Amino acid sequence: MASGSDPLDGKQVETKDLRHPEKAHRPDQPVARKPAWIRVKAPGSAQWAATRAIVKQHGLVTVCEEAGCPNIGECWEKKHATFMIMGDICTRACAFCNVRTGLPRALDPDEPARVAEAVKRLGLAHAVVTSVDRDDLGDGGAGHFAAVVAAIRRASPKTTIEVLTPDFLRKRGALEMVVAAKPDVFNHNLETVASKYLDVRPGARYFHSIRLLQRVKELDPEIFTKSGMMLGLGEERHEVLQLMDDLCTADVDFLTIGQYLQPTKKHHPVIRFVPPDEFASYAEVARAKGFLLASASPLTRSSHHAGEDFARLKALRMALRERL
């Protein structure tokens, strides 16, 4: 087992089995106490347990658990789970993310069928599928995404499907593969403003992500596009407004904005807890800029209320087309 010294206290730190070995030697960052508007009820209801049982029976991973989502109690009580495919180990090391970092295992060819069966068992009207980054794969995992979409279509034909994908950086043809599978919603999160990418999302490229979303609409204008960002990482208001303008230029339909929450003392600190009224202001500005839909609150997350939001997106698009 590899080990190294912690520069803070001189103690030996075991690194082999750490969830975030790349962060082991970073100085500890204080974890700020959450304000009252951030706190949520702990999960544990009978409905939550039933959802968890179905997930575990099918040997699946959820981003709800891996990313420590604060809404897991609310969502799982409604049997809404967001599946994270291609394993629980990510090839990237973003400063905000609690998903494990390391060398991923080989893809499981049976996973698409298990996801589809779980969607059917849960009775999901709208399924959300995301993944870790798989920079180790030639297509970045795009073929696996397509296989999952196809499997859900076969097992549960009435279920609408939302994919939340990585950026497929330097993976030629990967995006086209996912779009060809025809998900109802294509989501890719910018996560933060351009100036914070080097510190917060060093493996990604801001304008590549913008172009990715723009390309989806060029390939299939009927697919709804969606992106999300976090506040509280040190961004300035004018940068948030610029991000909105960049997404509008890419013809993105839906923007989600939530509060960044620091997973551990080794992650990027929360610079500021943004109050609810400021989130409401951002949502109003986003709608004025032309997004079909904007959701902004401290607890907003990409897949939170995704089914209800998809129904609203369809209704808003239909109303817009009728006016034209």
C-alpha positions in Angstrom: 0.0 0.0 0.0 1.4 3.4 -1.0 1.7 6.1 1.6 2.8 9.7 1.8 3.2 12.4 4.4 0.5 14.9 5.1 2.2 18.4 4.9 -0.3 19.7 7.6 0.7 17.3 10.4 3.5 15.1 9.3 1.5 11.9 9.7 1.6 9.1 7.2 -1.5 9.0 5.0 -2.5 5.8 3.3 -3.4 6.6 -0.3 -4.2 3.3 -2.1 -7.9 3.0 -1.0 -8.7 6.7 -0.7 -11.8 7.8 -2.5 -9.8 10.8 -3.8 -6.1 9.9 -3.9 -5.3 13.0 -6.0 -6.6 15.2 -3.2 -4.9 13.4 -0.3 -2.0 15.9 0.1 -4.0 19.1 -0.5 -4.3 21.4 2.5 -7.5 21.0 4.4 -10.2 23.5 3.6 -12.7 24.6 6.3 -16.2 23.1 5.7 -18.6 26.0 6.3 -21.8 25.4 8.4 -24.8 25.3 6.1 -27.4 28.0 6.5 -31.0 27.0 7.5 -32.2 27.2 3.9 -29.8 24.4 2.8 -30.8 21.8 5.4 -32.9 18.8 4.3 -34.6 15.9 6.0 -32.5 12.8 6.3 -33.6 9.9 4.1 -35.0 6.7 5.6 -38.7 6.3 4.8 -40.2 3.0 3.6 -40.5 4.3 0.1 -36.8 5.4 0.1 -35.9 1.9 1.3 -37.9 0.3 -1.5 -36.1 2.4 -4.1 -32.8 1.6 -2.6 -33.6 -2.1 -2.7 -34.4 -2.0 -6.4 -31.2 -0.2 -7.2 -29.1 -2.7 -5.2 -31.0 -5.8 -6.5 -29.9 -4.7 -10.0 -26.4 -4.0 -9.1 -26.6 -0.4 -10.2 -24.9 2.9 -9.2 -26.7 6.2 -8.7 -25.3 9.7 -8.7 -27.7 10.4 -5.9 -25.5 8.3 -3.6 -22.1 8.8 -5.2 -22.3 12.6 -5.4 -24.0 12.9 -2.0 -27.1 14.7 -3.4 -29.1 16.5 -0.7 -32.4 15.7 -2.4 -32.0 11.9 -2.3 -34.6 11.6 0.5 -37.2 13.5 -1.5 -36.5 11.9 -4.8 -36.2 8.3 -3.7 -39.5 8.6 -1.7 -41.0 9.1 -5.2 -39.0 6.3 -6.7 -37.0 8.7 -8.7 -33.3 7.7 -9.0 -30.7 8.9 -11.4 -28.6 6.1 -12.7 -24.8 6.5 -13.1 -23.5 4.1 -15.7 -20.0 2.8 -16.5 -19.0 2.3 -12.9 -18.3 4.5 -9.9 -14.7 5.5 -10.7 -14.1 8.6 -12.8 -11.0 9.4 -14.8 -11.3 13.1 -14.0 -10.5 14.9 -10.7 -12.8 17.9 -10.5 -12.3 19.9 -7.3 -16.0 20.0 -6.5 -17.0 16.4 -7.1 -17.3 13.6 -4.6 -17.3 10.7 -7.2 -14.4 8.4 -6.7 -11.3 9.1 -8.9 -9.0 6.4 -10.4 -8.6 3.8 -13.1 -12.1 2.5 -14.0 -13.0 -1.1 -14.6 -14.0 -2.6 -17.9 -17.6 -1.8 -19.1 -20.3 -4.3 -18.1 -22.2 -5.4 -21.2 -25.2 -6.4 -19.0 -25.6 -3.0 -17.4 -27.9 -1.5 -20.1 -30.4 -4.4 -19.5 -30.2 -4.0 -15.8 -30.8 -0.2 -16.0 -33.8 -0.8 -18.2 -35.3 -3.4 -15.9 -34.8 -1.1 -12.9 -36.6 1.7 -14.8 -39.5 -0.7 -15.5 -39.6 -1.9 -11.9 -39.6 1.7 -10.5 -42.3 2.7 -13.0 -40.4 5.7 -14.1 -42.2 8.0 -16.5 -39.0 9.9 -17.1 -35.6 8.3 -16.6 -32.3 10.2 -16.1 -29.0 8.5 -17.0 -25.6 10.0 -16.3 -22.1 8.6 -16.0 -18.6 9.1 -14.8 -16.0 10.5 -17.2 -14.4 7.6 -19.2 -11.4 9.2 -20.9 -9.9 5.7 -21.0 -12.4 4.6 -23.7 -12.1 5.4 -27.4 -15.6 6.8 -27.6 -15.7 8.1 -24.0 -18.6 5.7 -23.3 -20.9 7.1 -26.0 -21.7 3.6 -27.3 -22.7 2.5 -23.8 -25.0 5.5 -23.4 -26.7 4.6 -26.7 -27.1 1.0 -25.6 -28.7 2.1 -22.3 -31.1 4.4 -24.2 -32.0 1.5 -26.6 -32.6 -0.9 -23.7 -34.9 1.4 -21.9 -36.9 2.0 -25.1 -37.4 -1.7 -25.4 -38.3 -2.4 -21.8 -40.4 0.7 -21.1 -41.5 2.3 -24.4 -43.5 5.1 -22.7 -40.7 6.3 -20.5 -39.0 9.5 -21.7 -35.2 9.5 -21.4 -32.8 12.2 -20.3 -29.0 11.8 -20.6 -26.5 13.8 -18.6 -23.2 13.2 -20.4 -19.5 14.0 -20.0 -18.0 16.3 -22.5 -16.5 13.6 -24.8 -13.4 15.8 -25.1 -11.2 14.6 -28.1 -13.6 11.7 -28.8 -14.4 12.1 -32.5 -17.9 10.9 -33.4 -19.0 10.2 -29.7 -21.6 13.0 -29.5 -23.1 11.9 -32.8 -23.5 8.4 -31.4 -25.5 9.6 -28.4 -27.7 12.0 -30.4 -28.5 9.2 -32.9 -29.9 7.2 -30.0 -32.6 9.9 -29.7 -32.8 10.7 -26.0 -35.6 13.2 -25.2 -33.3 15.5 -23.3 -29.5 16.0 -23.7 -28.0 17.5 -20.6 -24.4 18.5 -20.2 -23.4 20.7 -17.2 -21.0 23.6 -17.5 -20.8 23.5 -13.7 -19.1 26.9 -13.3 -18.1 30.1 -15.0 -15.2 30.2 -17.5 -12.7 31.8 -15.1 -13.0 29.0 -12.6 -12.3 26.0 -14.9 -8.6 25.8 -14.2 -9.3 25.4 -10.4 -12.7 23.7 -10.4 -12.8 21.6 -13.6 -9.3 21.4 -14.9 -9.8 18.4 -17.2 -12.6 20.2 -19.1 -12.8 23.1 -21.5 -15.5 25.7 -21.2 -16.0 26.6 -24.8 -15.8 22.9 -25.8 -18.8 22.3 -23.6 -20.7 25.2 -25.1 -20.0 23.8 -28.6 -21.1 20.3 -27.5 -24.5 21.6 -26.6 -24.8 23.7 -29.7 -23.8 20.7 -31.9 -26.7 18.6 -30.3 -29.2 21.1 -31.7 -27.5 21.1 -35.1 -27.7 17.3 -35.3 -31.3 17.1 -34.0 -33.3 20.3 -33.3 -36.1 18.3 -31.6 -34.0 17.1 -28.7 -34.3 19.4 -25.7 -30.9 20.6 -24.4 -30.1 21.5 -20.9 -27.1 22.6 -18.8 -26.5 23.5 -15.1 -24.1 25.4 -13.0 -23.3 25.8 -9.3 -23.0 29.1 -7.3 -20.7 29.6 -4.4 -17.3 28.9 -6.0 -16.2 32.5 -6.2 -17.9 33.5 -9.4 -19.0 37.1 -10.0 -22.5 38.1 -11.1 -21.3 39.4 -14.5 -19.7 36.0 -15.1 -22.9 34.1 -14.4 -24.8 36.4 -16.9 -22.1 35.8 -19.5 -22.5 32.0 -19.0 -26.3 32.5 -19.6 -25.5 34.5 -22.8 -23.1 31.7 -24.0 -25.7 29.0 -23.5 -28.4 31.1 -25.2 -26.1 31.5 -28.2 -25.9 27.6 -28.2 -29.7 27.5 -28.3 -29.9 25.7 -24.9 -33.5 25.2 -23.7 -33.1 24.8 -20.0 -30.8 26.1 -17.3 -30.5 24.8 -13.8 -28.6 26.7 -11.0 -27.9 25.3 -7.6 -25.7 25.9 -4.5 -22.3 24.2 -4.4 -21.8 22.1 -1.3 -18.3 21.1 -0.3 -18.2 17.2 0.0 -15.0 17.0 2.2 -12.3 19.2 3.6 -10.1 18.2 0.7 -12.5 19.7 -1.9 -12.9 23.3 -3.1 -14.3 25.4 -0.3 -17.7 27.1 -0.4 -16.8 30.8 -0.9 -20.3 31.9 -0.3 -23.8 30.5 0.4 -26.1 32.4 -2.0 -29.4 33.3 -0.5 -32.7 32.1 -2.0 -33.8 35.5 -3.3 -30.6 35.8 -5.3 -31.3 32.5 -7.0 -34.8 33.7 -7.8 -33.3 36.8 -9.4 -31.1 34.6 -11.6 -34.0 32.5 -12.7 -35.9 35.6 -13.7 -33.0 36.9 -15.7 -32.5 33.6 -17.4 -36.1 33.4 -18.6 -35.8 37.0 -19.8 -32.7 36.1 -21.8 -34.7 33.5 -23.7 -34.4 30.1 -22.0 -37.6 28.1 -22.3 -37.2 27.1 -18.7 -34.9 28.1 -15.8 -34.7 26.5 -12.4 -32.6 28.2 -9.7 -32.6 27.6 -5.9 -30.0 26.5 -3.3 -31.2 22.8 -3.7 -31.7 22.8 -7.4 -29.8 19.9 -9.1 -29.7 18.7 -12.7 -32.0 15.8 -12.2 -34.2 17.2 -9.4 -37.8 17.2 -10.6 -36.6 16.2 -14.1 -39.8 14.5 -15.1 -42.0 17.5 -14.2 -39.5 19.9 -15.9 -39.6 17.8 -19.1 -43.4 18.1 -19.2 -43.1 21.8 -18.7 -40.5 22.0 -21.5 -42.8 20.2 -23.9 -45.7 22.5 -23.1 -43.6 25.7 -23.4 -42.2 24.6 -26.8 -45.7 23.8 -28.0 -47.1 27.2 -26.8 -44.2 29.0 -28.5 -44.7 27.3 -31.8 -48.4 28.0 -31.7 -47.7 31.7 -31.2 -45.4 31.6 -34.3 
